[in-house]
Amino acid sequence: MSDDNPAEWPVSLSGVTESVVTTLGPNDRWNVAALGLFAGEDDLVTARTWGNTRTRRNFHRHGEGYVQFVADPLIFVEAALSITERDDPVLEAACAWTRVALEQVDAGEDEGTDWEEWELCPLESTVRERRVPTIDRGFGAVIEATVAASRLEVSGYDEDALRERLADYESVVERAGSEREREALERVREYSSW
């Protein structure tokens, strides 16, 4: 992609940053999904889509989307594990968002599942809410639970190990989570085979 980006990411990205992405579907509604952002060298940000998801199809269809950063665990769980559509591309719960252009840069197959890698180029961004960073164990456990739950019944993953992880995450949320995080964990159960 071009180096003449008219915008920058509204947050610092490192490692894998979990986000929520909205993409315009063929029904003119915005599909909401979770998307892990991989921070690379020279401010390069990539993401992978796995399988024939709405997000992947919409990336191909329109070549752009809205990456959003949310602090609400329930919004994240809904995005990660359910089919959610909205009339507007930016969620009210977004603390910051970036409209991105997308370019497929790689593809492959892993354990029978097709994946595609995308480079994300910021086109415009907005910060709506600034926060003092805190470390919330309950929220982290909910995020990890969504990852484990999304891999249940996927070939190549040890289902017993995933269920053990889910039990561990559940105990963290019970001990250290807020009411909203407990509700989010219940949605993980509702939307998955856990």
C-alpha positions as CSV (number, residue, x, y, z in Angstrom):
1,M,0.0,0.0,0.0
2,S,1.0,3.6,-0.4
3,D,3.1,5.3,2.2
4,D,1.1,8.6,1.9
5,N,-1.4,7.7,4.6
6,P,-3.7,10.6,5.4
7,A,-4.3,9.3,9.0
8,E,-2.5,7.5,11.8
9,W,-3.7,4.9,14.2
10,P,-5.5,6.5,17.2
11,V,-3.7,4.2,19.7
12,S,-0.3,2.6,20.0
13,L,-0.3,-0.9,18.6
14,S,2.1,-3.7,19.7
15,G,2.0,-7.4,19.5
16,V,-1.6,-8.5,18.8
17,T,-4.2,-5.9,19.7
18,E,-7.8,-7.1,19.8
19,S,-10.3,-4.8,18.1
20,V,-13.8,-4.8,16.6
21,V,-14.2,-4.3,12.9
22,T,-17.3,-3.3,10.9
23,T,-17.6,-4.0,7.2
24,L,-20.4,-3.2,4.8
25,G,-22.4,-6.2,3.7
26,P,-24.4,-6.8,0.5
27,N,-27.5,-5.9,2.5
28,D,-26.1,-2.4,3.2
29,R,-25.7,-3.2,6.9
30,W,-22.5,-3.1,8.8
31,N,-21.3,-6.5,10.0
32,V,-19.6,-6.4,13.4
33,A,-16.7,-8.9,14.1
34,A,-13.6,-9.2,16.2
35,L,-10.3,-8.7,14.5
36,G,-6.8,-9.2,15.9
37,L,-4.3,-6.5,14.7
38,F,-0.7,-7.5,14.3
39,A,1.8,-4.6,14.7
40,G,4.8,-5.0,12.6
41,E,7.9,-3.0,11.6
42,D,7.6,0.5,10.1
43,D,4.0,0.9,11.4
44,L,2.8,-2.0,9.2
45,V,-0.5,-3.4,10.6
46,T,-1.9,-6.7,9.4
47,A,-4.8,-8.9,10.3
48,R,-6.0,-12.4,9.3
49,T,-9.4,-13.7,8.4
50,W,-10.0,-17.4,8.9
51,G,-12.5,-19.3,6.8
52,N,-15.3,-17.9,4.6
53,T,-16.5,-15.3,7.0
54,R,-18.7,-12.2,6.3
55,T,-15.7,-10.1,7.2
56,R,-13.5,-11.7,4.6
57,R,-16.1,-11.5,1.9
58,N,-16.8,-7.8,2.8
59,F,-13.1,-7.1,2.8
60,H,-13.0,-8.4,-0.8
61,R,-16.2,-6.7,-1.8
62,H,-15.3,-3.1,-0.5
63,G,-11.7,-3.1,0.4
64,E,-12.3,-1.1,3.6
65,G,-13.8,-1.2,7.0
66,Y,-13.8,0.5,10.4
67,V,-11.5,-0.8,13.1
68,Q,-12.8,0.1,16.5
69,F,-11.3,0.0,20.0
70,V,-13.8,-0.9,22.7
71,A,-13.6,-1.2,26.5
72,D,-16.9,-3.1,26.9
73,P,-16.4,-6.9,27.2
74,L,-20.0,-7.6,26.2
75,I,-19.6,-5.7,22.9
76,F,-16.4,-7.7,22.2
77,V,-18.0,-11.0,22.9
78,E,-21.0,-10.2,20.6
79,A,-18.6,-9.2,17.9
80,A,-16.4,-12.3,18.3
81,L,-19.0,-15.0,18.6
82,S,-22.3,-13.8,17.2
83,I,-23.6,-12.4,13.9
84,T,-24.3,-8.8,14.6
85,E,-25.3,-6.1,12.1
86,R,-25.8,-2.4,12.5
87,D,-27.1,0.5,10.5
88,D,-24.0,2.7,11.2
89,P,-20.3,1.7,10.8
90,V,-19.1,3.2,14.1
91,L,-20.3,1.7,17.3
92,E,-21.5,3.9,20.1
93,A,-19.2,2.0,22.4
94,A,-16.0,2.8,20.4
95,C,-13.5,4.7,22.4
96,A,-11.6,5.3,19.1
97,W,-12.0,4.2,15.5
98,T,-10.1,4.1,12.3
99,R,-11.4,3.8,8.8
100,V,-9.0,1.6,7.0
101,A,-8.2,0.5,3.4
102,L,-7.5,-3.2,3.1
103,E,-5.2,-5.1,0.8
104,Q,-4.8,-8.9,0.7
105,V,-1.1,-9.6,1.0
106,D,-1.0,-13.4,1.7
107,A,-3.2,-16.5,1.9
108,G,-2.9,-20.1,2.9
109,E,-4.4,-23.0,4.7
110,D,-3.9,-24.3,8.2
111,E,-5.3,-27.6,9.5
112,G,-8.0,-27.5,6.8
113,T,-9.0,-23.8,7.3
114,D,-8.2,-21.2,4.7
115,W,-6.8,-17.9,5.9
116,E,-6.0,-14.6,4.3
117,E,-3.7,-11.9,5.5
118,W,-4.6,-8.3,5.0
119,E,-2.6,-5.0,5.3
120,L,-4.6,-2.2,6.9
121,C,-3.9,1.4,6.0
122,P,-5.5,4.1,8.1
123,L,-7.6,6.6,6.1
124,E,-9.2,8.6,8.9
125,S,-9.4,8.2,12.7
126,T,-11.1,9.6,15.7
127,V,-10.4,9.4,19.4
128,R,-13.7,9.7,21.4
129,E,-12.6,8.9,24.8
130,R,-9.2,9.0,26.6
131,R,-8.6,6.7,29.5
132,V,-6.0,6.1,32.1
133,P,-4.8,2.6,31.4
134,T,-5.7,0.0,34.0
135,I,-5.0,-3.8,34.0
136,D,-8.3,-5.6,34.4
137,R,-7.9,-9.4,34.9
138,G,-11.6,-10.1,34.3
139,F,-11.7,-8.3,31.0
140,G,-8.5,-10.1,29.8
141,A,-10.0,-13.4,30.8
142,V,-13.2,-12.7,28.8
143,I,-11.1,-11.8,25.7
144,E,-9.1,-15.1,26.1
145,A,-12.3,-17.0,26.6
146,T,-13.7,-15.7,23.3
147,V,-10.5,-16.9,21.5
148,A,-10.7,-20.4,23.1
149,A,-14.5,-20.7,22.5
150,S,-14.1,-19.7,18.8
151,R,-11.7,-22.6,18.4
152,L,-14.0,-25.3,19.8
153,E,-15.0,-27.9,17.2
154,V,-12.3,-26.6,14.8
155,S,-10.0,-29.3,13.5
156,G,-6.4,-28.9,14.7
157,Y,-7.3,-27.7,18.2
158,D,-7.4,-30.0,21.3
159,E,-11.0,-29.6,22.5
160,D,-10.1,-30.9,26.0
161,A,-7.3,-28.3,26.4
162,L,-9.6,-25.5,25.2
163,R,-12.3,-26.5,27.7
164,E,-9.7,-26.5,30.5
165,R,-8.6,-23.0,29.5
166,L,-12.3,-21.9,29.5
167,A,-12.7,-23.2,33.0
168,D,-9.6,-21.3,34.1
169,Y,-10.9,-18.1,32.5
170,E,-14.2,-18.6,34.1
171,S,-12.6,-18.8,37.6
172,V,-10.7,-15.6,36.9
173,V,-13.9,-13.8,35.9
174,E,-15.7,-15.1,39.0
175,R,-12.8,-13.8,41.3
176,A,-11.7,-10.7,39.5
177,G,-14.4,-9.7,37.1
178,S,-17.1,-7.0,37.1
179,E,-20.8,-7.7,36.6
180,R,-20.4,-6.7,32.9
181,E,-17.6,-9.2,32.5
182,R,-19.7,-11.9,34.1
183,E,-22.5,-11.1,31.7
184,A,-20.0,-11.2,28.8
185,L,-18.8,-14.7,29.9
186,E,-22.3,-15.9,29.9
187,R,-22.6,-14.8,26.3
188,V,-19.5,-16.7,25.5
189,R,-21.4,-19.8,26.7
190,E,-24.5,-18.9,24.8
191,Y,-22.7,-18.3,21.5
192,S,-20.4,-21.3,21.6
193,S,-20.5,-25.0,22.2
194,W,-18.8,-24.5,25.6
